[in-house]
Amino acid sequence: MTNPPSPNDLVIGSIVDMAGVMRAKVVPSSRLDSFVKSGMGASPTWTVFCVDDAIAFSPSFTVAGDLRLHIATEDLRDLGGGTRWAPARFTNQDGSPFPGCTRSALDRAVNRLASAGISALIGHEIEFTLFDATEPQLWAAYGLSSVLSTEGFLTDLLEAAQLAGVPIEQVHAEYGHNQFEIALGPAEPLRAADNMVLARIVISRTARKHGMRASFSPVPVAGGSGNGAHQHLSLTRDGAPLFSGGEGPYGLSDDGASAIAGLVTRLPEFMAALASSAVSALRLQPGMWSGAYCCWGLENREAAVRFCAATLGNPKGANVEVKAVDPSANPYLSSAAILGMAASGIEQGLALPPEVRVNPADLSEEERIASGAWLLPTTQPQMLSSIAGSELAREIFGDLVLEALIAVKQHEVDTFAHLPVEQTIERLRFRWSA
């Protein structure tokens, strides 16, 4: 927080639920101290709110009980216009950690790596689509005309991001009509997830000021381009990178290779935490650059794990990009899953799988068997079955988080599985917006 809030400011504390929807409590700045020390009350059912605002009651999440939402003064960010925001954390009434809190789950994943002397940085990419825009009428993917015709929006967005402390490193017009992508600078995992949430808030507010709405839906328009939320991961031990400086392919260290192996081996178990909305399967397909194939490869944009080597053109250093993540994911859970999978690979000393250097769709069945480049699960029932049976997911998330996630996603299956796709897309178009 750069300047203390004035007496008339609003203070927002928000969480991200299991469906990836942001939910918040708001107080006048005069009650900031209470928000920090005693927290704001919230029913345990906040943990099982669904994408359509239904509640997925489960044995541990009922009408009884109470939680507290706490924020930290040092986390406050200035949104402009007399509004401040901070990420919130669930606790029990006595202030002790609540095991169902997703920010706490990410803390545990960070600590798991730290126990092996490993530190992580994560960089998020955010794709979004603007609606009700009068300009541009013509759209060119990555086009200069597309950027210049939305110049006012982009200028205001960068200004608002700077005020709020959102580290935007790049913005460009994406493939889809009125679609943009911004890249956030790398940060330690919890701060990176907070930055991702804050970026969505800033994008949504700026779009409204320009008479538009920003959609972060994985598929905002039937037949159109999907929005991704790729995550870049780098790992170091005692300051030395694990993805470069070693004797393995492209300079991989043994632990770096094992981290990639952990990701590739365990990704199918975690798709319910990465890309499991009722519309996610429409994006997670070959040819969509969504990482539909469970494999890895150097700069391979069709692989679920894209390796970015340490080169002159990559000043941030070697990293891996997990491409399968989409904006319906809770960023704290998706980050915890990615860190946990990498940690598991290192702990087990897993061998690096064969690299896929071509479009996996062009492989023969024999080549696909040899490389292990199989399609990731895309249907919600497949994803739920995989994560429910995953001991690693239970280790990383804990019983309460896993119970809540499965309950919420099962509600989505029951609600949307039999609806026409176009109707589901329309109903969910702005559910992940701020």
URGITA-V524025 format. One record per backbone hydrogen bond with DSSP energy under -0.5 kcal/mol. NH is the residue of the N-H (numbers start at 1). CO is the residue of the C=O. E is the energy in kcal/mol with one decimal. If there is no record, write none. Layout:
BEGIN
nh = (NH:NH)
co = (CO:CO)
e = (E:E)
END
This chain:
BEGIN
nh = (9:10:11:12:12:13:14:15:17:20:23:25:27:29:30:31:32:35:36:37:38:39:40:42:46:47:48:49:50:53:56:57:58:61:62:67:68:69:70:70:71:75:76:77:78:79:79:80:83:84:85:86:88:89:91:92:95:98:99:101:105:106:107:108:109:110:111:112:113:114:115:116:117:118:119:121:122:123:125:126:127:128:129:130:131:142:142:143:147:148:149:150:150:151:154:155:156:157:158:159:160:161:162:163:164:165:166:167:168:169:170:172:174:179:180:181:182:183:184:185:187:192:193:194:195:196:197:198:199:200:201:202:203:204:205:206:207:208:209:210:210:211:212:213:215:217:220:220:224:227:227:229:231:232:233:234:236:237:238:240:242:243:246:248:251:252:253:257:258:259:260:261:262:263:264:265:266:267:269:270:270:271:273:274:274:275:280:282:283:283:284:285:288:290:291:293:294:295:297:299:300:301:303:304:305:306:306:307:307:308:309:311:314:317:319:320:321:322:322:323:323:324:325:326:327:329:331:334:335:336:337:338:339:340:341:342:343:344:345:346:347:348:349:349:350:356:357:362:363:368:369:370:371:372:373:374:374:376:383:384:385:386:387:388:389:390:391:394:395:396:397:398:398:402:403:404:405:406:407:408:409:410:411:412:413:414:415:416:417:419:424:425:426:427:428:429:429:431:433)
co = (6:82:27:10:84:25:86:23:21:17:15:13:11:9:7:28:29:31:32:33:34:34:69:67:43:44:45:46:54:50:48:55:61:58:60:42:91:40:68:89:35:72:73:85:163:77:83:83:80:10:77:12:14:70:68:96:92:90:97:98:101:102:103:104:105:106:107:108:109:110:111:113:114:113:236:234:187:232:230:182:228:180:215:178:213:173:174:140:143:144:145:146:147:148:150:151:152:153:154:155:156:157:158:159:160:161:161:165:166:183:183:181:179:176:128:172:126:170:124:167:122:188:189:190:191:192:193:194:195:196:197:198:199:200:201:202:203:204:205:206:207:208:207:131:129:429:217:225:221:217:218:325:322:123:320:121:119:240:117:237:235:235:251:252:248:249:242:253:254:255:256:257:258:259:260:261:262:263:266:266:267:268:270:270:271:271:277:279:279:280:280:283:285:285:301:302:374:293:305:307:297:299:300:293:295:304:321:297:305:319:307:309:311:314:308:233:306:231:320:304:321:304:322:274:227:326:329:330:331:332:333:334:335:336:337:338:339:340:341:342:343:344:345:346:345:296:355:359:360:364:365:366:367:368:368:294:372:292:379:380:381:382:383:384:385:387:389:390:391:392:393:393:394:398:399:400:401:402:403:404:405:406:407:408:409:410:411:412:413:416:420:421:422:423:424:425:426:428:430)
e = (-1.9:-2.6:-2.7:-0.5:-2.7:-2.6:-1.6:-2.8:-2.8:-1.8:-2.5:-2.3:-2.4:-2.2:-0.5:-2.7:-1.7:-2.1:-2.0:-2.8:-1.3:-2.6:-2.3:-2.1:-2.2:-1.8:-1.4:-1.0:-2.6:-2.2:-2.6:-1.4:-1.8:-0.9:-0.6:-3.0:-2.4:-2.9:-0.6:-2.6:-1.0:-1.7:-1.5:-3.0:-0.5:-0.7:-2.5:-0.6:-0.7:-2.7:-2.4:-2.0:-2.9:-2.3:-2.3:-2.8:-2.0:-1.1:-0.6:-2.1:-1.5:-1.8:-1.9:-2.1:-1.8:-2.4:-2.5:-1.9:-1.5:-2.4:-2.0:-1.7:-2.2:-2.2:-2.8:-2.2:-2.9:-2.1:-2.3:-2.7:-1.6:-2.3:-2.3:-3.1:-2.4:-1.1:-0.5:-2.8:-1.4:-2.7:-2.1:-0.5:-1.0:-1.4:-2.3:-2.7:-2.2:-2.5:-2.4:-2.0:-2.7:-2.5:-2.1:-2.0:-2.1:-1.1:-3.0:-0.6:-2.0:-3.3:-1.1:-2.0:-3.1:-1.8:-2.9:-2.1:-2.4:-2.3:-2.8:-2.6:-1.8:-2.7:-2.3:-2.3:-2.7:-1.9:-2.1:-2.6:-2.6:-1.7:-1.8:-2.6:-2.8:-2.5:-2.5:-2.4:-2.4:-1.9:-1.7:-0.9:-0.8:-1.8:-2.9:-1.5:-3.0:-0.7:-0.5:-0.5:-2.3:-0.5:-1.5:-2.4:-1.7:-3.1:-3.0:-2.2:-2.3:-2.5:-0.7:-2.1:-2.7:-0.5:-3.6:-2.8:-2.0:-1.8:-2.0:-2.6:-2.1:-2.3:-1.9:-2.2:-2.4:-1.9:-2.7:-2.7:-2.0:-1.7:-1.5:-0.7:-1.7:-0.6:-1.9:-0.5:-1.0:-2.7:-0.7:-1.2:-0.6:-1.3:-2.1:-2.6:-1.6:-0.5:-0.6:-1.1:-3.4:-1.6:-1.4:-2.8:-1.4:-0.9:-1.1:-2.4:-2.1:-0.6:-2.6:-2.5:-0.5:-2.9:-0.6:-0.9:-1.7:-2.2:-2.2:-2.4:-3.0:-3.2:-0.6:-2.4:-0.8:-0.6:-0.5:-2.3:-0.6:-2.0:-0.6:-2.9:-1.8:-2.0:-2.7:-2.2:-2.6:-2.6:-2.6:-2.1:-2.7:-2.3:-2.0:-2.0:-2.9:-2.0:-0.7:-0.7:-2.1:-2.8:-0.6:-2.5:-1.5:-2.5:-2.2:-2.2:-2.0:-1.6:-1.2:-0.6:-1.9:-2.9:-2.3:-2.8:-2.2:-2.1:-2.4:-2.2:-1.2:-1.2:-0.7:-1.5:-2.1:-2.6:-2.8:-0.6:-1.4:-2.0:-2.6:-2.5:-2.8:-2.4:-2.1:-2.5:-2.4:-2.4:-1.7:-1.5:-1.9:-2.5:-2.1:-2.9:-1.7:-1.4:-2.0:-2.7:-2.0:-2.4:-1.9:-0.6:-0.7:-1.4:-1.4)
END
